């Protein structure tokens, strides 16, 4: 915005980047999940803004998975300012594993569950 503060909608984009890199880091890029016939649908999102992020800030997105069940799971996020470690925002997204074909919730295969752990 005019004050140089990052717009609030960007945090959800950064959450998506965090979970994309999380899966890639553990050898399961999202493209592979889709190739296997699944989508991780966002069912809920929450952001708690702690301090403003500014245009020139370098930020770090820390991502981890919790509440892992056969069909649902939760990604948690912490966004910090690089250098100072100040927490800028924190939040989570809840996901449902759905079949690419039927668009209905389905159990995750064991090898995907193992990566998510």
C-alpha positions as CSV (number, residue, x, y, z in Angstrom):
1,X,0.0,0.0,0.0
2,X,1.0,3.7,0.1
3,X,2.8,3.2,3.4
4,X,4.9,0.4,2.0
5,X,3.2,-2.2,4.1
6,X,2.5,-5.6,2.5
7,X,-1.1,-6.2,1.7
8,X,-2.8,-8.8,4.0
9,X,-3.7,-11.1,1.1
10,X,0.0,-11.8,0.4
11,X,0.3,-13.9,3.5
12,X,-2.0,-16.6,2.1
13,X,0.2,-16.7,-1.0
14,X,3.3,-17.1,1.2
15,X,1.5,-19.9,3.1
16,X,1.0,-21.7,-0.3
17,X,4.7,-21.2,-1.2
18,X,5.6,-22.7,2.2
19,X,3.6,-25.8,1.8
20,X,4.7,-26.2,-1.8
21,X,8.4,-26.1,-0.7
22,X,7.6,-28.4,2.3
23,X,6.3,-31.1,0.0
24,X,9.1,-30.6,-2.5
25,X,11.7,-30.8,0.3
26,X,10.4,-34.2,1.3
27,X,10.5,-35.5,-2.2
28,X,6.8,-35.1,-3.0
29,X,6.3,-32.1,-5.3
30,X,2.6,-31.1,-5.7
31,X,2.8,-32.1,-9.4
32,X,3.4,-35.7,-8.3
33,X,0.5,-35.6,-5.9
34,X,-1.7,-34.5,-8.8
35,X,-0.2,-37.2,-11.1
36,X,-1.2,-39.8,-8.5
37,X,-4.8,-38.5,-8.7
38,X,-5.2,-36.3,-5.7
39,X,-5.7,-32.6,-4.7
40,X,-5.0,-31.1,-1.3
41,X,-8.0,-28.8,-1.1
42,X,-7.9,-25.9,1.4
43,X,-10.9,-26.1,3.7
44,X,-10.0,-23.4,6.2
45,X,-7.3,-20.7,6.6
46,X,-6.3,-18.5,9.5
47,X,-3.8,-15.7,9.7
48,X,-2.7,-13.8,12.8
49,X,-0.9,-10.6,11.9
50,X,1.7,-9.8,14.6
51,X,3.8,-7.0,13.0
52,X,3.7,-5.3,9.6
53,X,5.9,-6.6,6.8
54,X,7.3,-3.9,4.6
55,X,8.0,-3.8,0.9
56,X,11.8,-4.3,1.2
57,X,11.7,-7.0,3.9
58,X,13.2,-10.4,3.4
59,X,10.9,-12.9,5.1
60,X,11.2,-16.6,6.0
61,X,8.2,-18.9,6.0
62,X,8.5,-21.8,8.4
63,X,6.0,-24.6,7.6
64,X,5.1,-27.9,9.4
65,X,2.3,-30.4,9.3
66,X,0.1,-31.4,12.2
67,X,-3.3,-33.1,12.9
68,X,-2.5,-35.7,10.2
69,X,-5.5,-38.0,9.6
70,X,-6.1,-40.3,6.7
71,X,-8.2,-37.7,4.8
72,X,-7.4,-34.3,6.5
73,X,-4.4,-32.5,7.8
74,X,-3.2,-29.0,8.9
75,X,-0.2,-27.0,7.8
76,X,1.1,-24.4,10.3
77,X,3.1,-21.4,9.3
78,X,5.3,-18.8,11.0
79,X,6.6,-15.9,8.9
80,X,9.6,-14.1,10.3
81,X,11.7,-11.1,9.3
82,X,15.1,-12.3,8.1
83,X,17.9,-11.0,10.3
84,X,15.8,-10.0,13.3
85,X,13.7,-13.1,13.6
86,X,10.7,-11.0,14.5
87,X,7.5,-12.9,14.0
88,X,5.4,-11.0,11.4
89,X,2.5,-13.5,11.1
90,X,1.5,-16.9,12.0
91,X,-1.4,-19.1,11.0
92,X,-2.6,-22.4,9.5
93,X,-4.5,-24.0,6.6
94,X,-6.6,-27.1,7.0
95,X,-6.7,-29.4,4.0
96,X,-8.8,-32.3,2.7
97,X,-7.3,-34.9,0.4
98,X,-9.7,-35.4,-2.5
99,X,-9.8,-37.6,-5.6
100,X,-8.9,-35.7,-8.8
101,X,-11.4,-37.9,-10.6
102,X,-14.4,-37.7,-8.3
103,X,-13.6,-34.5,-6.3
104,X,-14.7,-36.4,-3.2
105,X,-12.6,-36.8,0.0
106,X,-10.5,-40.0,0.0
107,X,-7.8,-41.5,2.2
108,X,-4.2,-40.6,1.4
109,X,-2.0,-43.5,0.3
110,X,0.5,-44.6,2.9
111,X,3.5,-43.2,1.1
112,X,2.0,-39.7,1.1
113,X,1.0,-40.0,4.8
114,X,4.7,-40.9,5.5
115,X,5.9,-37.7,3.8
116,X,3.4,-35.6,5.6
117,X,4.5,-36.9,9.0
